Amino acid sequence: MKAHDLDSRFDEGDDIIDELDLTQARRPLRKQKRVNVDFPTWMIDSLDREAARLGVTRQSIIKIWLAERLEQHGSHSH
């Protein structure tokens, strides 16, 4: 199917999901990169308590809080 045909079907509200190869789909600016950070024990304990209170993992609470802080300071670029 040519791109303009796909665009036309999409614009008309047709379901085009079966026409797409989602095995190659990527989310821009969402690539993951692993980092290691050492925290004092008291900080880990506090993070774990807050994560348990919210029902999320330690990693999730760290990501959420860092993202919030970066957004507050305008350091989050798209």
C-alpha positions in Angstrom: 0.0 0.0 0.0 1.3 3.4 -0.9 1.8 6.0 1.8 -0.8 8.4 0.4 -3.4 5.5 0.4 -2.6 4.8 4.0 -2.8 8.5 4.9 -6.2 8.7 3.1 -7.6 5.7 5.0 -6.3 7.1 8.3 -7.8 10.5 7.6 -11.2 8.9 6.8 -11.1 7.2 10.2 -10.4 3.6 8.9 -8.6 1.2 11.2 -5.1 0.9 9.6 -3.4 -1.0 12.4 -3.2 -4.2 10.4 -1.3 -2.4 7.7 1.5 -1.4 10.0 4.7 -3.3 10.9 4.8 -2.6 14.6 7.9 -4.8 15.1 10.0 -1.8 14.1 8.0 0.9 16.0 10.0 3.2 18.3 8.9 5.9 20.7 11.0 9.0 20.1 12.9 10.3 23.2 12.0 7.2 25.2 15.1 5.1 24.6 16.3 3.7 27.9 19.9 4.0 29.3 21.0 2.2 32.4 22.8 4.2 35.1 24.1 3.1 38.5 23.6 5.5 41.4 24.7 4.8 45.0 22.3 6.1 47.7 22.8 6.1 51.5 20.8 3.4 53.3 18.5 5.9 55.0 17.5 7.2 51.6 16.8 3.7 50.2 14.7 3.0 53.2 12.7 6.2 52.7 12.3 5.5 49.0 11.1 2.0 49.7 8.5 3.2 52.3 7.2 5.9 49.9 7.1 3.4 47.0 5.2 0.9 49.1 2.7 3.6 50.2 2.1 4.5 46.5 2.1 0.9 45.4 5.0 1.3 42.9 8.5 0.1 42.7 11.6 1.9 44.0 12.7 2.5 40.4 9.3 4.0 39.5 9.3 6.5 42.4 12.9 7.6 41.6 11.9 8.1 37.9 8.7 10.0 38.9 10.4 12.3 41.3 13.3 13.0 38.9 10.9 13.7 36.1 8.9 16.1 38.2 12.0 18.0 39.3 13.4 18.2 35.8 10.0 19.6 34.6 9.9 22.1 37.4 13.3 23.5 36.3 12.6 23.4 32.6 15.4 20.8 32.0 13.1 18.4 30.2 13.5 18.8 26.5 11.6 17.1 23.8 
